[in-house]
Amino acid sequence: MGFLFWFLLIGLIAGWLAGKVTRGRGYGLWGNLALGCLGAILGGFLFRLLGLHAGGLLGAVLMAFAGSLLVLFLARVFKKV
């Protein structure tokens, strides 16, 4: 249960940061949470694929943030199509 709490918290932070960086055009609280969680999964996969390691809470947030930016970018590209 604790893992799920931290995963959602990190996902929320990453989604919120990604929404702010992209000029505040986020998807609302629940959308940013979903975006952040998907970003956390994608960021973790990409970091492992590239052989990078981000340790600790800050590293997890940065990894999720990078993945969230990518997910947000892809969501906007497909939304315009």
C-alpha angles and dihedrals in degrees: 000000000000091000091055091050093052092043091053093044093051090045091051093049092047093047092048092049092048090051091051094047091052091058097273096292094134129148099250128265098304093039091051090048091052091044091050093049092049088046091051091054094044093043092051091049094048094045091052091045090054092045094245124142125203111186131193132016095301091050091050091050092048091048092048090045092054090049091046092054089052093047091047091050092050092046091054093046092052092042090059093050 
